[in-house]
Amino acid sequence: MHRVAISGTGLLTPGEVITNAELVASYNAYAERQNALNADAIAAGTAQPLPFSSEEFIVKASGIERRYVMDKTGVLDPAIMRPVLRERSDDELSIMAEIAVAAARQALEKAGRAAADIDAVICAASNHERAYPAIAIEVQQALGIRGFAFDMNVACSSATFGIQAAADMIRSGSARAILMVNPEITSGHHEWRDRDCHFIFGDVCTAVVLERVDTATSGNAWEILSTRCMTEFSNNIRNNNGFLRRTREGHMADRRDMQFRQEGRKVFKQVVPMVTELMLSHLADEGIAPADLDRMWLHQANKSMNDLIGAKVLGREPTREEQPNVLQDYANTSSAGSIIAFHEFSGDLPAGSLGVICSFGAGYSAGSVIVRKLAAAA
C-alpha cells in the first residue's frame, strides 16, 4: 500500500464581490416591492409581509461580511434576484470546467506536476450544471490529462469524500496521482429572495493534487494519515431541483422549494454533535490527542457552528491560528470551504505539524481527513 500526500492546492475566486450592504439594499428593495404587491392580502391577514434584512442580522447570524459571485448584477436587481450567466454552446468550455481548469493549474504548479503526471480527475461539488457528460471529463480534456475522470456529489462534504476516494485509489495503486476540483457556483441554486438565507452562499473553485508520498516534491506537502466519512439521512437541508421536475404538474414555475432551503436551528443542533463525535472518534482511533493538533480546517458555513465544534474538540476555545476562518470573506462555498481554509492557512506550519480537514453538510454528511506536514524534499 502506498502512502498518500496532498502536494498542491489551487483557488479561483470570481472577479465580482457582493458586500453585505449591497445585498441588504437589494433584498430590502425586493421585500418592499413584494409587500406592496400583496398589501391587500397582508392587511386582510391572509399573507405575511416579507421581513427586512440588515447587515447586523447577517453578521450575527453567520459571521459573513462579503462573498464572491460569478454575476452580481442579476443578484442585486430586485426584479431578477439571481445570477444572469451567458448560455454557452456545446463546443465551448462550460463555466464549471472553466473555473476548475484555472484552479487546477494553480494546484498543479504548486505540486510541481504536469498533466502527464496525473492519472485521474474527480469533480466533487454540490451542484453540477448538467447531468452528462461529466464535468470532470471536460476538465480532463481541457488540461490534456490521460486516464479517467468522474463527477461526485456529497453536497458540502464533497471535497473530503473526494479526498478519501482519491487517496484510496492511490494507496491501492490504481492511480499515481489524482486531481480533484471543487467548482462551486452556489449562486445558481441559492434563494436570494429569502431573508433567512439570502446571505449564505458565494462562488469559488478549489483544486487539490494528491500523489504518492515518495514522489511528492512540494514544499507544502501533507501526508494523509487517515480518512473517515459518515452519512445520516436528513431533510433539514434540501434542494429538490432536478431533471424529473418537468414531469410533475405545476413544477415548471420558479418555485421556492426548488432552490436551497434549510431548517437552520435544527441543522445547528444536530450537526454540531455529529461532527464533534466524528472528529473525536477519528482522532482517538488513530491514537492522536486533540491537544496534539496544530490546526483544524473546518467547513465554512457558520462561524458560531465552527467555534462550537472547535471548542468541543479541543476542550477549550480555539485560537484563530488553530482554527482559521475564511467565512467572512468568502461566505459558504459548499465543498470548497474547508479547502480554502487549508489553501490559505497551511503553508506557515513546520514539518511534523498535525491537522484535520473536516467538512459537513446536507445529507447529513461529514468527512474527516487527518494530515501531517512532510519535510520539504531536499
N, C-alpha and C positions, 0 to 999 in steps of 0.2 A: 504494500500500500504506500502511495506517495503522500508526502506532507504537502500542504497547500498554503499558498500565501496570497493576500491581496497586495498587488505590486503597483497599482496605479489607479487613480480616480480622476474623473473629469466632471465639470459643472458648466452647464449652459443656462444663462439667465436671459429671458427676453428683454428687449430694449425699452419696454414701457412699464412704468410703475404707477400704481394707484395708491395714494395715501388714504388714511382713514378720513381725513377732512373731505377729500373728493368723493369718497364712497358714501359718506353720510349725506352730503349735499344731493347726490344723485338719488339715493334711496328715498330721502325725505320728500323730494320733489315728486317721485313716483307715488309715494303713500298719500301725499296731499291730493294728487290728481285722482287716485282711486277713491279716496274718501269723498271727494266732490261728486264723482260719478255715481256713487252709492249713497248719497246724502239722504234720500228719502227712506231707503231701507234701514239705514243706520238710525234715523230719527224714529222709525217705527219699531225698532228693537229686533228686527229680523236679520240684521247683519251687524258685525262688529267692525269698528273702524280699524284701519291698519295702524299699528303703533309706530312712533317715530324712533329713529336711531340717534346715537350720539357717539362722539369719539371716546368719551369717558366710559360709556357702556361697553364698547368694543374692547378697549384695553383691559378693563376689569374682568370681562368675561373670558378673554383669551390670551392677552399679552401681545396681540398682533398690532403693529403700527403701520405696516405697508405691505404690498405684495406686488410681484412681477406678473404681467399678463401678456398674452400674445396680441390682444387688441383691447385698448381701454375706451376707445370712442363709443363702441356699441354698448359696453357695460355701463358707461356713465350717462348714456342717453335714456332719460326716463320713459321714452316711448319704445325702447328696444330692450334694455337691461340684459344683454347677453353679448358675447364677443361676435363680431362680424368678420369672418375669415373667407378669403377668396377660394372658390372651388377650383381645385387643380385637376388637370386632365390625368388620365391613367398613365400617360407617358412621363409625367413629372414626378419628382420625388415628393412623397407625401409629407405633410407638415410634421408628423411624429417622427418619421425617418430623418427628416432634415435636422431637427434639433438633437436627435440621437447621434447622428453622424458627427456633429460638432462636438458634443460632449465626449464621444468615443475617441476622437482624435487627440483630445487633451489627455485622456486616460492612457492611451497607447504611448504617447510621448513621455509621460511621467514614468511609465513602466519600462521604457526603453525597448518597446516592442513594435514590430511592424505587422501588417496584415497577414503576412506569410507565417507568423508565429502563432496565430490564433486558429483554433480548430472548430469553434462554435460560437454562436451569438444567441443570447437569451434576451428577449424584450419582456421585462417584468414591469407591468404598470396596471393601474386601477381601471383605466378606460382606454379601449383601443378604437381607433376611428373607423375600422372596418372589420368584418369577420375574417376575410381572407382575400388575397394571400397574406401570410403573416408579415407584420411589420419587421420582425427580426430578420426575415429572409431578404427583405428590401434593404435593410441596413447592411447585411452581409454582402449583398451585391455592390452597394454603393462604395463600400470600403475595400472591395476586392478580396474578401476572405473566403477561403475554400472550406469545405466541411459541411456543417449543418447548422440550422437555426430554428428557433421556435418561440412563440409567444406564450406568456403565462399571466394569470391574473389572480392575485390573492388580496386585492384591494390595497390598503395601506401597508400591508406586510409583504407585498410582492418582492421587494428588494432582498429582504433577509431570506425569504423562501427561495429566491433565485440564487443567492449565495450558497445556500445549502445544496441546491440541485447541481450547481456548477462544481462545488467542492467535492461532492460525492463522485461526479464523473471524472474529475482529475485524480482523486485518490485511487479510483479503480483502474485508471489507465486508459479509459476510453477517450480522453482528450488531454492534450498537453497544457493548453491554456484556453481560457474562455473569456469572452467579452460579454458583460451584462449591462444593458442600458435600461433606464427608467424615464422615458419621456412622458411627463405628466402635464397634459393640457387640461387641468382640472376646471378651468373657467368654462369649458364647454358643457360639463354635466352639472355645474353648480346652479343653485337657485338664488339669483341675485335679488329677487323680489321678496325675500323672506327676512324680516328684521332679525330673527333669532339666529340666522346662519349666514347672512349676506356678506359677512366679513371674513369667512373662514379660509377660503382657498386661494392659492396662487399657482402660477405656471412655472415650470422649470424642467430641466433634464439632467440627470446624473448618469455616470458611467463608471464601471468597475472592471478592472482587469484582474483575473485570478490565474495563477500558474503554479507549477511545482516550486517548492522552496529551493530546490537545488539548481533552478535556472533563474531565480529572481535576482536582479542586479540593482533594483531601485534603491534609492537612499531612504525611502519611506515605505518599506515593505513590512507587512504584518502577517505572521503565521496564524492561520485559523486553527485554534486548538480544539474547538468543539462547536457544533451547531445543534440547535433544538427548535422544533416548530410545534405549534399546537393550534387546534381549531375547535370552536364550540358554536353551534348554530344560534343566531340571534337575528331578530327583525329590527333591532333598535338602530341600526344604520343600514339604509336600504336605498337602492336605485332600481326601479322597475323597467327602465327603458331597455329595448332590445328588438330583434328582428321580428318577433311574434306580435309586436304592438299593433301592426296594421291588420292583424287577423281578428281583433276584438272590437266589438261595436263601441263607438264613442271614444276610441283611443287615439284618433288622429289629431285631436286638438292639443294645444300646448298646456298639458295638464300638470298641476303641481306635483302629483305623485310619480311623475315620470322623470323627476330630477332627484338630486341628492336630498335626503331627509334623514333626520336622526332624532332620537329621544335623548337629548344631551345629558340630562341628570342621571338617567338610567345607565347610559354608557359609562359615565364617570364612576358611578358606584360599583359597576360590575367589572369594568376593565382594569381598574387600579389593582384590586386584589389578585386578579387573574395574572396580570403581567408581573406583579411583585413575586408571586409564588413561582412563576416560570423562571424568572431570573435567579431567585434564591436557590431553588432546587437544582437548576442547571449548574450554578457555581459549586454547590455542595457536592454534587456528583463528580465534579472534576477536581475536588479537593482544594478549591480556591475560596478563601475567606473574603467577604465583601470588603474588608479593610485593606486587602491587597490590591484592589482595583485602583488604577491611576485615573481612569476616565470612563464615563458612560456616554454613549452617543444614542440618545433616545429618539423615537418618532416625534416629530414636531407637530402636534395637534393642538395642545392646550398647555399653557405654562403652569397652571395650577396642578394639572394632572401629572406633568413631568416632575414638578417639585415634590409632589407627594410620593410618587413612585421612587424617586431618588432617595428621599428620606427614609422610606420603609426598607429599601435595600441596604443602605449604609447604616441605618440605625441613628442617623442624625441628618441635619440639613446639609446637603452637598454644596460645595463651593462652586463658583462659576467655572473654575478651571476643571473641577471634577465632572461637572455635568453642563457642558456648554449648550446654550440655547441659540437658535438662529430664527426662531419663530417670529420675532419682532420685525425682521426684515423680509422674510420670505412667505409668511403665513403657513398654512398647512399645505404642503406639496405632496400629500399622499405618500407613496412608496419612497419618494426621493428624500424625505425629511431627514431621516437618520443618516443617510449617505452624505447629505450636505454638511451636517454636523461633523461627520468623520473627515470629509474632504478638507474642511476649513480648520479643524482642530485636532489634528493627529501628527502633523509634522514636527511639532515642538517637543514631543516626548522622546526620551532617550531609549536606547535599545534595552529590551527586557521589560518594558512597561506593559502592564496588563489592562485590557479594556473590554467592554461589551457593547456591541451594536445591537440595539433592540428596537423592533418596530411592532406596531399593533394597530388593529382597526376592524373594519367590517368583517363579518363572518360569524362570530368573532374569530380573529386570527391573531397570532403573535409569533414572532421569530426572534431567537436569541443567538448571537454569534460571539463567542469568546475568542479574543485575539491577543497576540503578544508580539511586540515590535522586534523585528530582527535587526541584527547588527548590519551596518552598511557593508556591501561587498567590497573587498579590497581591490 
